[in-house]
Amino acid sequence: MGPNRPPAVSRSLPGRRLKSPARLVAESGADLEGHGLKRTMGLFQLVCFGVGAIVGTGIFVGLSDSVAEAGPAVAVSYVLAAVTCVFTAFSFAELGGAIPVSGSSYSFAYAALGERTAFLVGWCLLLEYGVSVSAVAVGWSQYLNELLDSLTGWRLPAALSAGPGEGGAVNLPAVVVILLAAVLLARGVRESARATAAMAVLKIGILLLFLAVAFTAFRDGNLTPFAGAGASGVTAGASLAFFSFIGFDAVTTAGEEVREPRRNIPLAILICIGVVTLLYVAVALAAVGALGAGEVAARPAALSLIVDQVTGSAVGGGVIAFGAVVAIASVVLAVMYGQTRILMSMSRDGLMPRVFERVSPRTATPAAGTWIVAAAVAVPAAFSSLDVVVGLTTIGTLAVMAVVNVAVLALRRAHPGLKRTFRVPLYPLSPLLGVGFCLYLIWGTGWSTWTQFAVFLAVGAGVYALYGRGHSRLGREQGAQDTQDTEDTEGAGEPAAVVALSGPPVRRG
């Protein structure tokens, strides 16, 4: 190797190829202007983006599922899910400030644990974001019917508002909300951020309105027996409640479109988790206290029903239903945003087709990738039920979060001098507890979900072996470097061999 040519990549097995944090930041332009993307979001918009990605179907629709498992102790289930998120949020905050790129967990794993693990993390993120968008869109359809019913007394026919598993043919509203989100995302991040901020403020206001109404009908007797299903019920409820927190990690996917990312990303993550946890625990207690656990468990749109019963009018329930429609639409928007940025990062590394890294010069967004994602998530939204996808999404997200906690440990050891604008408290206890809580909630998802997830991971490993490993840009650089090193060695050795065989040069006169 020539003395002035630094090595492109470190020597390692294909699956263990590591991409340094410095290289990830340099390639994305994270400290400058990100890879064709524009820095338009400040801290407030980023917090609203995070709240927009989190608060939606999980609390407006999924609350009933958690109550069915935990009963009145559902508040404890939400706290347990929140504690899991808090430890992992510390890890996301540290890594998001140190490596502020669009790849989020995928990029963190690439720097800390190697290419194969990074690909599987990206594969799980495709599950988390893609499938959760479908689930959220299904929940949006349910509340849209509630809104139409409260305003006009008319509901969409089941054939057009539910999938085959729920007695319908196709969930048309779910497809429509996905396509509307794609239109907004393709237009530009500034427009998307403004819309998400407005919707986030509105849905927090709607939930505060619900609390004000529901606590007027609160009855202590509705909270007894508090934990009738025992610790197993609380754990199962927490595994389902965790779905309500999915999305806070999407904040780190905005790393290349946020002003002062090393400061704003950690702050936004911690603010989002704090605000959302307080809201969720209060809403869960208010709902069960006002209506009773049995009634809440039996109604997917329980919040509207509670307000209707307390106020004696359908108007209040209509307001809650409107808030839910707006809230869930903002989740679709924010999570689809995260999905396209993860794919863009993987494509940039050669692990996904190049179409996903193309940025439109007119809108500065990955427009082609956005429409491909919209088409891909619209199909399961049209034909699947919410129950089918929630469990698989939850376990995939928990697995990714466990890896992020491990990545903090690995990078602290491998890159102790890395610039970190935030450090997890109580290191290394905090990331270790994050891993432990993730594994505990994974245990609560049940063996059928474990089996589905194992199959999903096996398919991902096959895709990496057949496509990702051969198309990896880091791998190709390593191959090219090895070839160059061989040529340099042979070129340096050949003259000496020729001299040795032919003797001294002949002088011609």
N, C-alpha and C positions, 0 to 999 in steps of 0.2 A: 504494500500500500504506500502511496506517495506520502511524504512527510507533511504536506500542507492540506491533505484531504481528510477531514474528520470522519469517523465512522457514521454511516447513516442510521443504523440501528444496532442494537446490541445482539450478540449471538444468543439464540435461544431456540427451543423447540417451537414449532408453529403455534401450538395452542398457548404457549407461554410468552409470546411476543408482547413486550411492554412498550407503551407509548408514554414518554415522560410528560409530567405536568407542563413543563416549559414548552414542549413541542405542541401540546394540545392548545395552549393559550396562544402561541404564535400562529398556528394554522388558522385559528378561528378569528384572529384579530381582536380577541376579547378585551385587550387594553386599549384598543383603538376603535375602529369601526368594523363590525363583525361580518366578514365573509359575504359582502353584498347586502347585508341587512343594515337597517338604520336604528340608531339608539334614540328611541322616542319615549320610553317609559321612565317615569320617576318613581319614588318610593310609594306614594299614595296609589298610583295606578297599579303598581306591582302588588301591593297588598290587596287591592280590589280584584286584581286578576287571580290571586291566590284564593280569596274568599269565593270568588266566582267559580273557581274550579272545584271547591270543596262542597259548599252548601247547595244541596239540590235534592236529588232522588233519595239519598240516604236518610234524610230527616223527614222529608215530606211524604215519602212512600215507604221506605225501608224501616221506619220506626215500628210499624206494626209487627214485622217479622222478629225484631229484637225483643219486643214486649212478649210475643208468643213464647219465646224461650225463657226469658228471665223474669217475667212478671213485673211487679213494681220495682224490683231491684235492677231494672233496666238502666237506671241512673248510674249504678255501680258499673254496669257493663260499659257505658259510655266513658266513664272515668278510666276504666282499665284499658280500653282502646286508645284513649287520649294519652295515657302514660306511655304506652308503646310508641305512639307518634312523637311524644315529647323527646324521648331518648334518641329516636331516629332523626327527629328534626334538628337536634344539636349536631348530629353527624352531617346531615345535609347542609346545615349552615356553615360548618367548617369547610366542607369540600366545595360548596357553592361559592364561598368567598375566595378560596385558594385556586380553584379551577373554574372560572366563570364562563362556561361554554354551553352551547345548546344541547349537548349530548346528555347532560344530567347524569343519572346513575350509570348509564352506559359508558360515558367518558371516564367517570371516576373508577369504574372497574377496569377499564383499559389501562389506566395509569398504575393501578395497584395490584391487579390480580391476573392480567394477561388477556390476550385476544379472545380465546375460547370462552372464558368466563364472561368477558364483556359482551360477546355475541349473544350468549344465553340470557344475560341481563337485558340486552336490547330486545331479545325475543319475548321475554316476560313483560317488558314495557309495551310492546305491541299488543300483548294480551290485556295489560292493565288499561291502557288508554283506548285501544280499539274496542274491546268488548265492553268496557264501562261506558263508552259513548253509546253503544247500542242499548245497554241497560237503562241509562239515563233517558234516552229518547223514548223507550217504552214507558217509563214513569211519566214523562211529559205528556204522552198520549192519554194516560189515565186522568191526569189533572185537567187536561183540556176538556175532556168530557164533563168533569165536575163543573168547570167554569161555564160551559155551554148550558148545562142543566140548570144552574142557578140563575143564569141571565135570561134564558129563553124557554126553559122547560123541555128542550130538545137535546138529544144525544146522538152522536154519530153511531150508525149501526155497527154491531159487533163485527160484522164481516169486513169492515174497513178500518176498524180501530183496535184489532187484536190479532195476534198470530194464531196459527192453527192449534197450538197447544192450549190456548185460552178460549177456544170456541169460535174463533174468527177465521178469516182467510189471509188478510194482509194488514199490517199496522201502518196505514198510510200516514197518519200524523207524525209518527216516529221518523219516517223517511223525509217528510217535508222539513222538520226542524233541523235535520242533519244537512240537507241541501241549503237551507237558509244560512246556516253557520258557515258552510263552505263559501258561499257568495261573499259574506262579510270578511272572512279570513283571506280570500284571494284578492280583495281590494286593497288591503294594507294593514299593518299592525297598529298604526295610529287609530284608524277607525275601529278596529277590533277592541283595542284597549279602552277607548272612550265608551263603547257600548257595554263592555264588561264592567267598567267602573260604575256606570249608571245602574245597571241591573244588580250589582252587588249591594249598592246603597239601598235600592228599593227592597230587595229581599230581606236584608237585615231589619229594615223598618217594618216589613210585614210580620216577621217573627216576633219582634217586640210588641206589635199590636196583638198577636195571638197570645203572648204571655199576659198582657194586660187584661184580656178578656177571660182567659182560662183560669187564672188565679182567683178570679171572683167566684168561681164555682168549685174551688178546691175543697176536697173533703178528706180528712185524715184517714177515715175508714177505708178509702180506696187503696191505701198503701199497705194494707194488711191482708193476708200474710205477706211480708215484704219479700222474702226470698224462698217462696214455696218450693221452687225447683232445686234449691241448694246451690252449691258452688258450681256444679256441672252446668246448671241453667245459666248462671251468670257468665261462665266462660263461653258457652255457645252463643249467648246474647252478645258478648263482646266481639266474638269473631264476626258476627253479622253487623254489629254496630261499627266495626272498623271500616266497612264499606263507605260509611258516611264521611270518613276522614280522607278517603282517597282523593288525591288531587293536589295536596299541598306541595308535593315534590315537583309539580308542574312549574312552580316558581323558578326552579333552577334551569328549566328549558328556555327561559327568556334571557339567559346570560349574555347573549350577543345583541340584545335589543333594549337593554336597560342602561340608563346613565349611572355611572359609578357602581358597577356591578359588585365589586368586592365589598362595598359597604351596604348596598341596598338589598342584596339577595339574602344574607343572613338575617337582617332586621325584618324583612318581609315574611320570611318563613316563621320566625318566632312570634311575630304579631298575629299572623293568621291562625296558628295553632291555639294561641291564648284566647282570641275572640271566639273562634268556632267552638272550643270546648265549653266555655261558659254558656254559649247559646244552646248547645245540644243538651247539656245536663238540665238546664232550666226548662227547655221545651219538653223533655221526657218526663220530668216531675210534674209539670203543669198538665200535660196530656193525661197521664195516668191518674193524677189526683182529681181531675175534673170529670173524667168519663169512666174510669175503672179499667184495669188491665185487660179483662175479657173483651170489652167493647173495642178498645184500641187495637187489640190483636186481630180482631175480625174485620177491620176496615183499613184498606190500604191508604185511603184518603182521609184518615182520622182527624186531621187538624181542621179541615173544613166542617166536618160533622160536629165537632166540639163547639166551634163558634156558632154554628146554626142553632144548636140546642141551648147554649147559654144565652144568646141574644133573642131567640125566638123568631128569627128572621133568616131568610136565605141570603140576604145581602152580605152579612158578615162572612158567611162561608164562601160567597162569591169573591170577596176581597182576598181571602186566604188562597183560594184556588187561582186567582189571577197572580198573586205573588209566587205561587208554586210554578205556574207556567213560565213566568219571567225567570225565576231562580234556576229552574232546570234547563231552560234554554241557554243561560249563561254558562252552565257547566258543560253543555255540549260544545259551546264555542271555545271555552278555555282548554278543555281536554283534547279537542281536535287540534288546537294550536300546538299543544305539547307533543302530540303524536307526529305531526309533520316535522317538528324540529328534531325529534329523535331519529326519524328516518333520514333526515338531511345529514345528520352527523354520521350515521352508519354508512350512508351512501358516499360521503366524503372520504371514508376510510376504505371504500371498495367492497364493503360487506353487504351492501344492498345495491340494486341497479341504479345507474347514474341519474336517471330521471328525477329521483327524489332530492338531489342536491342542486338542481337547476333553480336559480333565482330569477324571477322576472325583472328585467331592467326597468319596466314601467312602474310596477307596484312594490318592488323590493321584497317580494314574498315568494316562497316555493309554490307557485300557483299550480303547476302540473301535479306535484305531489299531493297538494291539498285536495284536488278533485279525485285523484286515485283513492286517497284515504276515505273520502266521502262515499264513494261507490262501494268500497270494501266494507265499511261499517253499516251502511244502509241495509244491506241484505240480511244480516242477523237481526237488526232492529225490526225489520218488516215481518220476520217469521219466527222469532224466538220469544220466549217468556222471560220475565225479569228473574224468576227463581233460578232458571237454568244457568244464567251467566254470572250471578252475584258471587256464588261460592268460588268459582274458578278464578274470577278476577281478584277476589280477596286473597287467595293463597298465592297467586302470582305476585301481587303487590307486597305481601309479607316477605316472600323470598327475596325480592329485590331490596327491600329495606334491610334485611339481615345482611346482605352482601355489602350495602353501603356502610353499615357499622363496621364490618370486617375491613373494608377499604380504608377507613380512618386509621385503624390499627396498623395496617400494612404500610400506608404512606407516612405515618409518623416514624416508623422504623427505617423505611427506605429513603425518605426525603425529609430529614429533621429540620433542614434549613429553608423549606418551602415557605413562601410568604403566606401567612394565614391571618386574615383580618378578624376571624373569630375562632376560638378554640373551645372544644367541648369541655364542660366542667367535669370535675372528678374523673379525669382520664387516668387509667383505662377503664374504670368501673362503668362509666356512662355508656360507651359503645358496647361493652359486654352485656350490660343489662338490656340494651336495645336488641341485641341478638337473642337473648333469653326470652324476652317478652314476645318477639316475633315468632319464635319457635313454639311458645306456649299457645298463642292464638292459632297457629297452623294446626296444632294438635286438636283444637276445638272445631275445625272445619269438617272432620269426619273422613272415614276411609274412602268413600266414593270420590270425594274431591281430591284426595291424595292420588288416587289411581288416575283420574283425569289429568292431573297436573304432571304426573310421571310420564304419561303418554305424550303430553304437550312438550315436555323437555326433551324426550327422545326424538321427537320430530325436529325440534330445533337443533339438536346435535347433528342430526342427519343433514339438515340444510347447510349448517356450517361446513361439514365435511365435504359436501358435494359442490357447494357454491362459494361460501365465504372464505374458506382457507385458500382456495385457488385464485380468488379475485382480490384478496387483501393487498392493498397498496403497500402496507408495511412489509408484507411478505415478499412482494415483488422487488422492493428496494433491497431487502436482505439478499435475495437471489442475485440481483444485479451487482451488489457489492461483492458477494462471494466470487462471481465470475470475474470481476475486475481485479480482485486480489490474486486470483489464479493467473490471470494474464500478466499482472505485474511481476509475480514470482517467476513465471516462465521467461518473461522478457529480460529479467535481471540475470537469470542463470544461463541463458543460451550463449552469450559471447564467451564466457569463461570456458564452457565446454568446447566450443569451436577452437579456441586458442590451445587448449590442452591437447586436442587431437591433431591439429595441423602444425604445431610447432611455431617458431617465430615467423613473423611476416617476411616475405621476400621483398628486397629492395630492388626497384626497377630503375635502371639507368637510361 
